[in-house]
Amino acid sequence: MPTTQAVAIRGYREADKKRREGKEFKQTLSSLNDPLEVGDEVWG
């Protein structure tokens, strides 16, 4: 049976990992959106 502290640390690490993945996902989305915005300026 893992200790409460070990469970808390694991939960914190999981949450931190998800948060980092979310941040990277947002960066990917914004980098995908940038060329579209540039294209709108060129073609608009």
C-alpha positions in Angstrom: 0.0 0.0 0.0 1.6 3.3 -1.1 1.8 6.1 1.4 -0.4 9.1 1.2 2.6 11.3 0.4 3.7 9.0 -2.5 0.1 9.2 -3.9 0.1 13.0 -3.5 3.5 13.3 -5.3 2.3 11.0 -8.1 -0.9 13.0 -8.5 1.1 16.2 -8.6 3.4 14.9 -11.3 0.5 13.7 -13.4 -1.2 17.0 -13.2 2.1 18.8 -14.0 2.6 16.6 -17.0 -0.9 17.2 -18.3 -0.5 21.0 -17.8 2.8 20.9 -19.7 1.2 18.9 -22.5 -1.6 21.4 -22.7 0.8 24.3 -22.9 2.7 22.6 -25.7 -0.6 21.9 -27.5 -1.6 25.6 -27.3 1.8 26.6 -28.7 1.3 24.1 -31.5 -2.1 25.5 -32.3 -0.8 29.1 -32.2 2.1 28.2 -34.6 -0.5 26.6 -36.9 -2.6 29.7 -36.8 0.2 32.1 -37.6 0.7 31.1 -41.3 -3.1 31.5 -41.7 -3.0 35.0 -40.3 -0.1 35.9 -42.6 -1.9 34.4 -45.5 -5.0 36.5 -44.7 -2.9 39.7 -44.8 -1.3 38.7 -48.1 -4.5 37.6 -49.8 -7.0 39.9 -48.1 
